[in-house]
Each structure stands twice: as structure tokens, then as C-alpha cells.
Amino acid sequence: MRNILLSFFLLFTAISSALAQELTVKSFKLASSDLTAQTQPRKDTNNFNCAVVKVLFVGDIIDFGGNIVKPVVKYTNETWVYMPQRSRQLKITTKDYLPLMVTFEDYGVDRLESNRTYVLTLVGNSQQQAQQSQTLTIRYSPSIATVLVDNKMINGSNGVAQTTLPVGQHSYIVFCNGYESEEGTVKLKASAPSNLQITLTKEAMATQSTVSQPTVAQRHVVQAPVTNGNNISIPVKDGISIDMVRVEAGTFTMGATLEIKDPYDWEKPTHQVTLTNDYYIGKYEVTQALWQAVMNSNPSNFKGDNLPVEQVSWDDSQEFISKLNSITGKKFRLPTEAEWEYAARGGKKSRGYQYSGSNNISDVAWYKDNSGNKTHAVGSKQANELGIYDMSGNVYEWCQNWYDNYSSSSQTNPTGATSGSYRVYRGGSWNITARICRSSCRNSSTPGYRDYYLGLRLVLSE
């Protein structure tokens, strides 16, 4: 069965490589003299006028993903996409090219503004790919594993395989008998070589009698909660447990405090927040193994038991929590935005870092500059002051709150607005710049929105 699945995967990647080329952004900018968004307006769910992104592309566009207000307006080589203010990304799917996620900040636009028109120009870069090449180095363990890139075997030595390929996106798979294979894609850039580090995990049946350090998703097979100081482990089923860290009640300053560099306006004003009750928060982001155990499905784009689950909406998270509570008899929930930020800052042990656990983002976060364009196993970077992992980077994490502007007034146990159209998510992700991974940075989207950078972390009240 394993060989059959591998054959199907190799056939699929071969067909995909032959048919698909990469789409790139030539430019994205504000068209200050274009009044389309004002003269032909469309309202979002909050009754504000949308921004308009005019997508210029010679080719067939199949679909757009993200916070868009449908329908789009199509012309021959131009498509108007209406998007709510504060939108930050647009996903584009075309007939002949690989899907493209455009992050506006990469082109000098933090977020879209209401009543403004923007122009996004796209080009296919197959000619550029044919002219430029770059080196890909894959370091892998065990050293006897086999490495395939774009369906071709790459000869390696002492756990290192190296090849030169056209710039652009390529598929890879590393496999070895007795181990779980790892597969994915890597994007080669003309500016610098790319490096991957692949460590295969032994298959479950092969490790039952020999492995002394189980993976994060498999720890604690006991049938009752295990408490160790400020940590607690709650069994779910099939040997999977939820590790949580106790956060002591306290008072902190929420928002763009003095140590926060280059804050956005929506992180202001700062305000004093008091949390009067201790609570437990997930030591790790919810993994795919945990989600699979509860939901019997895995919606994630990047597959792996110990990778964070992603492509889950706020609504999906509520369904997951409801089923989890039925299984465990507990009352798990999403954190409030204040609970999330207090824990990310280190609670009473806070040292005033930019990011959750350090001023050096690479110590604690998988983000745009070091992720290799994918998620990573939870807990593989350093923890913050409370022993919590990945509160900066890897995947964004949904919070319970409706999004609302901050007030300078002191608050006790705030839960945000009583209604709205956007739910808060926090922490930055694998495809986001360092600025957005700061502990005070805020983001929001509609409750039904899903994407491959959105996951969750659980809270349990005492």
C-alpha cells in the first residue's frame, strides 16, 4: 500500500511539474488618482465601503481567495476584486499557473484602506525560470533515506543531497523503510541557495518497543490528568493528550508598549488590563494529530502529526472544541485576546520582549525569513518565559473576541465587543514578516475564513 501511494504521488508531481508554471507579482501599488472604489462602491458586512484591487493579468483567472466581497468584475485582461478595509492578503488561482498568495505588506501596503483603489499586475515567469537556476541542498536523517526532487532521484552522501534547478517552486519527497516519509514543496529564489533539513520519524509500529522520547502529539497515555507544577496534561484518546501551562492572574499593559518597535495604529492606545483568575493555556498549538483524533479529518495544507493544524476557521474551531469537550468532560475554549497577549508576553515572568520569549525572533518563531515556506513541528523553537511554544510565528491563532478598536480605559477580564463581523487572530505565521509576529500585533477576519496560516491554541479555566 505504501509503495502504491508513493507511485501515485510521484505521478501526480510529474504531471503537475509538466503542466504548471509559477505566477509572480510584477507590481502592487495604490492608484491614488483612480476613483473606482468611490464612484462604484460596494459595502462590506460592517457597512463600510470596500477597497478595490484591480488585477491585471493576461490569462484565465479561476478564483480568488481571502476576504473578498463577491462578485468580482471581470474584463478581458483586468479583474476588479472588492475587499474590506484592513485586508492584508489575496489568493489567486489561475488555469495555467500555480496558485499565488499575495501579501500586500511585501509591496509596501500594510493593509487596504476603504475607498481606495489598488493595481496588482501579474506575470507568468516561465521564461525567467528557464534562464535562471539555483542550488538546493537537502540534509536528511537517516542517511540511508532516498531523496526525490520533481520525481527524480538525487544522489546523496552522508545525509546530504544537492542539485541545481531552475528558480521557482519544486516538489520533494524523502522516504526510508520503517519511517514516515516527508514531502512538500520548496521555492528556489535567484538571490540565494535554498537549504532544507529533513528528519524522518519512525513509523509507530516500529517504535513501540524502542523509542523512549515520544512525539508531542503522542505523549502521556494515562487516563487521568497529570499535574507537574504549573503544567498539566489532559488525555483525549488514542494516547493523545493536551499539554497545558498554568498562567497566574495578574495585571499588565496591553497594546503597543514602549518596547514594541514600529507598531501599527490598531495596536494603540495602550491600556491596563487585569485578569483576576488563573487559567491554563496550550503549551503547543493544536496539532494535526489532536485535530484528527477529535474530528476524524485533517484539513491542513502541510501534512504531519506534529505540525500545527491549519486551514481551520473560527467556526471550525468552535465545532472542534465542542467535540473535544464531549470527549474529555472539560470546558476548553479559545483564549480571549487579553489572555492570549498576557500569556505571549510571559505573564508575571515577562521580561518585556518584542516577540513571545525573545527579542531575537529566530530563537522563538518560524516566520517568513526562516520557515522555508511551510509550517514546522510544534515546540521546535525556544519557549517563552512561561514555557509556552510558538506564540510568535508558525501559524496564527484564533481568539474568542470580536475585533474592536482599543480604548485607553483600564479593564478587568475584557472579552471584547459583544458583536461584530471579524474575529481576532494573533501571533503571526510562517509566511509573515517579523513585524507582524510581535506579541502586541493584532489581526482579524470573518469567522468562516480559512487559510494555510490559520490555526488555534486552547485555554482551560481553573
MOZIBEL-V884890 format. One record per pair of residues at least 12 apart in sequence whose ideal C-beta (glycine too) atoms are under 7 Angstrom apart, sorted by the first residue. I is the first residue (numbers start at 1). J is the second residue. D is the distance in whole Angstrom. If there is no record, write none. Layout:
I,J,D ; I,J,D
//
This chain:
6,175,7 ; 9,173,7 ; 9,183,7 ; 10,148,7 ; 10,151,5 ; 13,150,7 ; 13,151,5 ; 13,171,4 ; 14,151,4 ; 17,150,5 ; 17,171,7 ; 20,97,6 ; 20,98,5 ; 21,96,7 ; 21,97,5 ; 21,124,6 ; 21,126,4 ; 22,97,6 ; 22,98,5 ; 22,125,6 ; 22,129,7 ; 22,168,4 ; 22,169,6 ; 23,94,6 ; 23,97,4 ; 23,98,6 ; 23,100,4 ; 23,122,6 ; 23,124,6 ; 24,123,6 ; 24,125,5 ; 25,102,6 ; 25,107,7 ; 25,120,7 ; 25,122,6 ; 26,121,4 ; 26,122,7 ; 26,123,5 ; 27,121,5 ; 28,102,7 ; 28,104,7 ; 28,107,4 ; 28,109,7 ; 28,118,7 ; 28,120,5 ; 29,107,7 ; 29,118,7 ; 29,119,6 ; 30,109,7 ; 30,116,6 ; 30,118,6 ; 31,117,5 ; 31,118,6 ; 31,119,5 ; 34,117,4 ; 36,52,5 ; 36,117,5 ; 37,49,7 ; 37,50,7 ; 37,51,6 ; 37,52,4 ; 37,115,5 ; 37,116,6 ; 37,117,5 ; 38,115,5 ; 42,69,6 ; 42,82,5 ; 44,69,6 ; 44,84,4 ; 45,421,4 ; 46,421,5 ; 48,85,6 ; 48,114,5 ; 49,114,5 ; 49,115,5 ; 50,69,5 ; 50,82,4 ; 50,83,6 ; 50,84,6 ; 50,114,7 ; 51,83,5 ; 51,85,6 ; 51,112,4 ; 51,113,6 ; 51,114,6 ; 51,116,5 ; 51,118,7 ; 52,80,6 ; 52,82,6 ; 52,117,5 ; 53,81,5 ; 53,83,6 ; 53,90,6 ; 53,118,5 ; 53,120,6 ; 54,78,6 ; 54,80,6 ; 54,117,7 ; 54,118,7 ; 54,119,5 ; 54,120,7 ; 55,78,7 ; 55,79,5 ; 55,81,6 ; 55,92,7 ; 55,120,5 ; 55,122,7 ; 56,77,6 ; 56,78,5 ; 56,119,7 ; 56,120,7 ; 56,121,5 ; 56,122,7 ; 57,77,6 ; 57,122,4 ; 58,77,5 ; 59,94,6 ; 59,95,7 ; 59,96,6 ; 59,124,7 ; 60,94,6 ; 60,95,4 ; 61,79,6 ; 61,92,6 ; 61,94,5 ; 62,93,5 ; 62,94,6 ; 62,95,6 ; 63,93,5 ; 64,81,6 ; 64,90,6 ; 64,91,7 ; 64,92,6 ; 65,91,3 ; 66,87,7 ; 66,89,6 ; 66,90,5 ; 66,91,5 ; 67,83,6 ; 67,84,5 ; 67,87,5 ; 67,445,6 ; 67,446,6 ; 67,449,7 ; 68,81,6 ; 68,82,7 ; 68,83,5 ; 69,82,4 ; 69,83,7 ; 69,84,7 ; 83,112,6 ; 85,112,6 ; 85,113,6 ; 85,114,4 ; 86,111,5 ; 86,112,7 ; 87,111,7 ; 87,112,5 ; 88,103,7 ; 88,104,6 ; 88,105,7 ; 88,111,5 ; 89,101,6 ; 89,102,6 ; 89,103,5 ; 89,104,7 ; 90,102,5 ; 97,124,6 ; 98,169,6 ; 102,120,7 ; 103,431,7 ; 105,433,6 ; 110,264,7 ; 129,166,4 ; 129,167,6 ; 129,168,5 ; 130,166,6 ; 132,166,7 ; 132,167,5 ; 132,190,5 ; 133,164,5 ; 133,165,6 ; 133,166,5 ; 133,167,7 ; 134,165,7 ; 134,167,5 ; 134,188,4 ; 134,189,7 ; 134,190,6 ; 134,193,6 ; 134,194,7 ; 135,162,6 ; 135,164,5 ; 135,193,4 ; 136,149,7 ; 136,163,6 ; 136,165,6 ; 136,186,6 ; 136,188,6 ; 136,194,5 ; 137,160,7 ; 137,162,5 ; 137,193,7 ; 137,195,5 ; 138,161,5 ; 138,172,7 ; 138,196,5 ; 138,198,6 ; 139,159,6 ; 139,160,5 ; 139,197,5 ; 140,159,6 ; 140,161,7 ; 140,174,5 ; 140,198,4 ; 141,159,6 ; 141,199,5 ; 141,200,7 ; 142,176,6 ; 142,200,7 ; 143,158,6 ; 143,159,4 ; 144,176,6 ; 145,174,5 ; 145,175,6 ; 145,176,4 ; 145,200,6 ; 146,175,6 ; 146,176,7 ; 147,161,4 ; 147,174,5 ; 148,172,7 ; 148,173,5 ; 149,163,6 ; 149,170,6 ; 149,172,5 ; 150,170,5 ; 150,171,6 ; 165,188,6 ; 167,188,5 ; 167,189,6 ; 167,190,5 ; 168,187,7 ; 168,188,6 ; 169,185,5 ; 169,187,5 ; 170,185,7 ; 170,186,6 ; 170,188,7 ; 171,185,5 ; 172,184,6 ; 172,186,6 ; 174,198,5 ; 174,200,6 ; 176,200,6 ; 178,202,6 ; 178,203,6 ; 178,206,5 ; 179,200,4 ; 179,201,6 ; 179,202,6 ; 179,203,6 ; 180,200,6 ; 180,201,5 ; 180,203,6 ; 182,198,5 ; 182,200,6 ; 184,302,7 ; 184,374,6 ; 186,372,7 ; 186,373,7 ; 187,373,5 ; 196,372,6 ; 201,215,7 ; 215,305,7 ; 215,306,5 ; 216,284,6 ; 216,287,7 ; 216,306,5 ; 216,378,6 ; 216,379,5 ; 217,240,6 ; 217,287,5 ; 217,289,3 ; 217,290,6 ; 217,305,5 ; 217,306,5 ; 218,239,6 ; 218,240,7 ; 219,233,7 ; 219,241,6 ; 219,243,7 ; 220,233,4 ; 220,235,6 ; 220,241,4 ; 221,239,4 ; 222,235,6 ; 223,235,6 ; 230,245,6 ; 230,246,4 ; 231,243,7 ; 231,244,7 ; 231,245,6 ; 232,244,5 ; 232,280,6 ; 234,328,6 ; 234,330,6 ; 236,290,7 ; 236,293,6 ; 236,294,7 ; 236,324,7 ; 236,327,6 ; 236,328,6 ; 237,293,6 ; 237,327,6 ; 238,293,5 ; 240,289,6 ; 240,290,6 ; 240,293,5 ; 242,282,7 ; 242,290,7 ; 242,458,6 ; 243,283,4 ; 243,284,6 ; 244,280,4 ; 244,281,6 ; 244,282,6 ; 244,283,6 ; 244,460,6 ; 245,280,7 ; 245,281,6 ; 245,283,5 ; 245,386,5 ; 245,387,5 ; 245,388,5 ; 246,278,6 ; 246,280,6 ; 247,278,6 ; 247,279,5 ; 247,281,6 ; 247,342,7 ; 247,343,5 ; 247,347,5 ; 247,386,6 ; 248,278,5 ; 248,347,6 ; 248,348,5 ; 249,275,5 ; 249,276,5 ; 249,277,6 ; 249,278,5 ; 250,275,6 ; 250,347,6 ; 250,348,5 ; 251,272,6 ; 251,273,7 ; 251,274,4 ; 252,273,6 ; 252,342,5 ; 252,345,6 ; 253,270,5 ; 253,272,6 ; 254,270,7 ; 254,271,6 ; 254,273,5 ; 254,338,6 ; 254,341,6 ; 255,267,5 ; 255,268,6 ; 255,269,6 ; 255,270,4 ; 255,271,6 ; 255,406,6 ; 255,440,6 ; 256,268,5 ; 256,270,6 ; 256,440,5 ; 257,270,6 ; 257,440,7 ; 259,352,5 ; 259,354,7 ; 260,354,7 ; 260,438,6 ; 260,440,5 ; 261,354,6 ; 262,435,6 ; 263,440,7 ; 264,441,7 ; 266,442,6 ; 267,440,5 ; 267,441,6 ; 267,442,6 ; 268,406,6 ; 269,406,6 ; 269,408,4 ; 271,406,6 ; 271,407,6 ; 271,408,5 ; 271,409,6 ; 271,410,6 ; 271,411,6 ; 272,410,4 ; 273,338,5 ; 273,411,5 ; 273,414,6 ; 274,412,5 ; 275,338,7 ; 275,339,7 ; 275,342,6 ; 275,413,6 ; 276,412,6 ; 276,413,6 ; 277,461,7 ; 277,462,7 ; 278,462,5 ; 279,339,6 ; 279,459,6 ; 279,460,7 ; 279,461,5 ; 279,462,6 ; 280,459,7 ; 280,460,4 ; 281,335,6 ; 281,343,5 ; 281,388,6 ; 281,457,7 ; 281,459,5 ; 282,457,4 ; 282,458,4 ; 283,387,7 ; 283,388,6 ; 283,389,6 ; 284,378,4 ; 284,379,5 ; 284,389,6 ; 284,390,7 ; 285,308,4 ; 285,378,5 ; 285,390,5 ; 285,394,6 ; 285,395,6 ; 285,397,6 ; 285,455,5 ; 285,457,5 ; 286,308,7 ; 286,309,5 ; 286,455,6 ; 286,456,5 ; 286,457,7 ; 286,458,6 ; 287,305,6 ; 287,306,6 ; 287,307,7 ; 287,308,6 ; 287,309,6 ; 287,378,6 ; 288,300,5 ; 288,304,6 ; 288,305,6 ; 288,307,6 ; 288,309,5 ; 289,305,4 ; 289,306,7 ; 291,309,4 ; 291,320,7 ; 294,320,6 ; 294,323,5 ; 294,324,5 ; 294,327,7 ; 295,320,6 ; 295,323,7 ; 299,311,5 ; 299,312,6 ; 301,452,4 ; 302,374,5 ; 302,375,5 ; 302,452,7 ; 306,377,4 ; 306,378,6 ; 307,375,5 ; 307,377,6 ; 308,375,6 ; 308,378,6 ; 308,394,6 ; 308,395,5 ; 308,455,5 ; 309,455,5 ; 310,375,7 ; 310,395,5 ; 310,452,5 ; 310,453,6 ; 310,454,6 ; 310,455,5 ; 311,450,5 ; 311,451,6 ; 311,452,5 ; 311,454,7 ; 312,450,6 ; 312,454,6 ; 312,455,6 ; 312,456,7 ; 313,447,6 ; 313,448,5 ; 313,449,6 ; 313,450,5 ; 314,398,5 ; 314,423,4 ; 314,447,4 ; 315,447,5 ; 315,448,5 ; 317,334,6 ; 317,398,5 ; 317,456,5 ; 321,333,6 ; 330,460,6 ; 331,460,7 ; 331,461,7 ; 332,458,5 ; 332,460,5 ; 333,400,6 ; 333,459,6 ; 334,398,6 ; 334,399,6 ; 334,400,4 ; 334,456,6 ; 334,459,7 ; 335,399,6 ; 335,400,7 ; 335,457,7 ; 335,459,4 ; 336,399,6 ; 336,400,5 ; 336,401,6 ; 336,414,7 ; 336,415,5 ; 336,416,7 ; 337,399,5 ; 337,401,5 ; 337,416,6 ; 337,424,5 ; 337,426,7 ; 338,414,5 ; 339,459,6 ; 340,397,7 ; 340,399,5 ; 340,426,5 ; 341,439,6 ; 341,440,7 ; 343,386,6 ; 343,388,6 ; 343,391,7 ; 344,356,4 ; 344,384,7 ; 344,391,4 ; 344,427,7 ; 344,439,4 ; 345,439,5 ; 346,384,5 ; 346,385,3 ; 346,386,6 ; 347,386,5 ; 349,385,4 ; 349,386,6 ; 350,385,6 ; 351,385,6 ; 354,438,5 ; 355,392,4 ; 355,437,6 ; 355,438,6 ; 355,439,6 ; 356,384,5 ; 356,391,4 ; 356,392,4 ; 356,439,5 ; 357,382,6 ; 357,383,6 ; 357,384,3 ; 357,385,6 ; 358,382,7 ; 361,392,7 ; 361,434,5 ; 361,437,6 ; 363,381,7 ; 363,382,5 ; 364,381,5 ; 364,382,5 ; 364,384,7 ; 364,392,5 ; 365,381,6 ; 365,392,4 ; 365,393,3 ; 365,428,7 ; 365,437,5 ; 366,381,7 ; 366,393,5 ; 366,394,5 ; 366,430,5 ; 367,393,4 ; 367,428,6 ; 367,430,6 ; 367,432,6 ; 367,433,7 ; 367,434,6 ; 367,437,5 ; 368,431,6 ; 368,432,6 ; 368,433,5 ; 371,430,4 ; 373,431,7 ; 374,430,6 ; 375,394,6 ; 375,395,6 ; 375,430,5 ; 376,394,6 ; 378,390,6 ; 391,427,5 ; 392,427,6 ; 392,428,6 ; 392,437,4 ; 392,439,7 ; 393,427,7 ; 393,428,5 ; 393,429,6 ; 393,430,6 ; 393,437,5 ; 394,429,7 ; 394,430,6 ; 395,429,5 ; 395,430,7 ; 395,453,6 ; 395,454,6 ; 395,455,4 ; 396,425,4 ; 396,426,7 ; 396,427,6 ; 396,428,7 ; 396,429,5 ; 396,443,7 ; 396,453,6 ; 396,454,5 ; 396,455,7 ; 397,425,6 ; 397,426,6 ; 397,427,5 ; 397,455,6 ; 397,456,5 ; 397,457,5 ; 398,423,6 ; 398,425,5 ; 398,454,7 ; 398,456,5 ; 399,424,4 ; 399,425,6 ; 399,426,6 ; 401,415,6 ; 401,416,3 ; 401,423,7 ; 401,424,5 ; 402,416,5 ; 402,417,4 ; 402,419,6 ; 402,420,3 ; 402,422,7 ; 402,423,6 ; 403,420,6 ; 403,422,4 ; 403,423,7 ; 403,424,5 ; 403,444,4 ; 404,416,5 ; 404,417,4 ; 404,420,7 ; 421,446,6 ; 422,444,4 ; 422,445,6 ; 422,446,6 ; 423,444,6 ; 423,445,7 ; 423,447,5 ; 424,442,6 ; 424,444,5 ; 425,443,5 ; 425,444,7 ; 425,445,7 ; 425,454,6 ; 426,442,7 ; 426,443,7 ; 428,441,7 ; 429,453,4 ; 430,453,6 ; 431,453,6
//
